[in-house]
Amino acid sequence: MIERVKLTATAKQQLITLKRRTGIDHYNVICRHALMTSLGSDNALPAEAFNFSGGLEIDWKVFAGDAADTYLNLLAMRALEDKGEVTQDTVRATLTSHVHRGLSLLVSSNKFSI
């Protein structure tokens, strides 16, 4: 269903900041934290048009690892809640929006550091 996780140039810079701040070596681990942080919020996602130029991509298998089915189920549940349907597009959009919001939340938080 999902092959790659696309991130904007801003998200890339946020990952660099979080990597430096936390000492976590791999972007996929930080992105997992970002996803779960955002999914844990009840606030509605802002409408956002993403520009992936200058960003980066993470392979879904690397991002999700052995928990791919769990992440897909969480994303499907949230897509149904937020968008009223579960399709490839709504699940992908849910992933993209939540990872980006989660990265912003983590960067602005003093709690996510070593």
C-alpha positions as CSV (number, residue, x, y, z in Angstrom):
1,M,0.0,0.0,0.0
2,I,2.8,2.5,0.9
3,E,6.2,2.2,-0.7
4,R,8.0,5.3,0.4
5,V,7.5,8.0,3.1
6,K,8.1,11.4,1.4
7,L,9.4,14.3,3.5
8,T,9.7,18.0,2.7
9,A,12.9,20.0,3.0
10,T,11.6,21.5,6.2
11,A,11.0,18.0,7.6
12,K,14.6,17.1,6.6
13,Q,15.9,20.0,8.6
14,Q,13.8,19.1,11.5
15,L,15.2,15.5,11.4
16,I,18.7,16.9,11.3
17,T,17.9,19.0,14.4
18,L,16.3,16.1,16.2
19,K,19.1,13.8,15.4
20,R,21.7,16.2,16.8
21,R,19.5,16.9,19.9
22,T,18.8,13.3,20.7
23,G,21.7,11.3,19.4
24,I,19.3,9.0,17.6
25,D,21.2,7.9,14.5
26,H,18.4,6.8,12.1
27,Y,15.7,9.1,10.6
28,N,13.2,6.2,10.5
29,V,13.2,6.0,14.3
30,I,12.6,9.7,14.7
31,C,9.8,9.6,12.1
32,R,8.2,6.7,14.1
33,H,8.2,8.9,17.2
34,A,6.8,11.8,15.2
35,L,4.0,9.7,13.8
36,M,3.0,8.4,17.1
37,T,3.2,11.8,18.7
38,S,0.9,13.3,16.1
39,L,-1.5,10.3,16.1
40,G,-1.8,10.8,19.9
41,S,-3.1,14.3,19.4
42,D,-6.9,14.9,19.1
43,N,-6.4,18.2,17.3
44,A,-7.4,18.3,13.7
45,L,-4.6,18.4,11.2
46,P,-4.1,21.7,9.4
47,A,-4.7,21.7,5.6
48,E,-1.3,21.7,4.1
49,A,0.1,21.3,0.6
50,F,3.5,19.6,0.8
51,N,6.4,20.4,-1.5
52,F,8.8,17.5,-1.5
53,S,11.5,19.3,-3.5
54,G,14.8,19.2,-1.5
55,G,13.3,16.7,0.9
56,L,14.0,13.0,1.3
57,E,12.3,9.7,1.1
58,I,12.4,6.7,3.5
59,D,11.5,3.3,2.2
60,W,8.3,2.0,3.9
61,K,10.0,-1.2,5.0
62,V,12.7,0.8,6.7
63,F,10.3,3.2,8.2
64,A,7.9,0.5,9.6
65,G,10.2,-2.4,10.1
66,D,8.5,-5.5,11.7
67,A,5.6,-3.3,12.8
68,A,4.3,-2.5,9.3
69,D,0.9,-4.1,9.8
70,T,0.5,-2.3,13.1
71,Y,1.3,1.1,11.6
72,L,-1.0,0.5,8.6
73,N,-3.8,-0.4,10.9
74,L,-3.3,2.7,13.0
75,L,-3.2,4.9,9.8
76,A,-6.3,3.2,8.4
77,M,-8.2,3.8,11.6
78,R,-7.1,7.5,11.7
79,A,-7.9,7.9,8.0
80,L,-11.4,6.6,8.6
81,E,-11.8,8.9,11.6
82,D,-10.4,12.0,9.8
83,K,-11.4,11.5,6.2
84,G,-14.4,9.2,6.4
85,E,-12.8,6.5,4.2
86,V,-9.8,4.2,3.9
87,T,-8.1,4.2,0.5
88,Q,-4.5,4.1,-0.5
89,D,-4.6,7.9,-1.0
90,T,-6.2,8.6,2.4
91,V,-3.8,6.3,4.2
92,R,-0.8,7.8,2.5
93,A,-2.0,11.4,3.1
94,T,-2.6,10.5,6.8
95,L,0.9,9.2,7.1
96,T,2.4,12.2,5.4
97,S,0.4,14.8,7.4
98,H,1.0,13.1,10.8
99,V,4.7,12.6,10.3
100,H,5.2,16.2,9.3
101,R,3.0,17.5,12.2
102,G,4.8,15.1,14.6
103,L,8.2,16.4,13.6
104,S,7.1,20.0,14.2
105,L,5.8,19.0,17.6
106,L,9.0,17.2,18.5
107,V,11.2,20.0,17.4
108,S,9.2,22.5,19.4
109,S,9.3,20.3,22.5
110,N,12.0,20.4,25.1
111,K,11.0,16.9,26.2
112,F,12.4,15.1,23.1
113,S,16.1,15.2,23.8
114,I,18.8,13.4,25.7
